[in-house]
Amino acid sequence: MVKMRLGFILSALLTLPLAAQSTATLFGLVTDQSGSAIPGATVRVSNSMTGFSGQQATANDGQFQFVNVPFQTYTIRIEKAGFDPSERSISLRSNIPFRL
């Protein structure tokens, strides 16, 4: 089974005033049960109501990042051959950094 460590930080912290910002940067680290990073895992973020979706592979250190993600609730699904898929729901609604 793939163990997920997900977090996000608002892109508002990068360039724009908080009042004008409505997108976030979603980042995370994918590890196995022993804590070792899983490179090349497919990470999908999607919201079926808005149609927003994105997909990428984790880097060699198991990390991933999605930028300019609109505030909403998303399904995060991680898959890698040899591991059970993992899926979670996460809400991007706040301008306070959050780590899951």
HELIX and SHEET records of a PDB file:
HELIX    1   1 SER A   11  LEU A   13  5                                   3    
HELIX    2   2 LEU A   18  ALA A   20  5                                   3    
SHEET    1   A 4 GLN A  63  PRO A  70  0                                        
SHEET    2   A 4 THR A  23  THR A  31 -1                                        
SHEET    3   A 4 LYS A   3  ILE A   9 -1                                        
SHEET    4   A 4 PHE A  98  ARG A  99 -1                                        
SHEET    1   B 4 SER A  53  ALA A  57  0                                        
SHEET    2   B 4 THR A  42  SER A  46 -1                                        
SHEET    3   B 4 GLN A  72  GLU A  79 -1                                        
SHEET    4   B 4 SER A  86  LEU A  92 -1                                        
END                                                                             
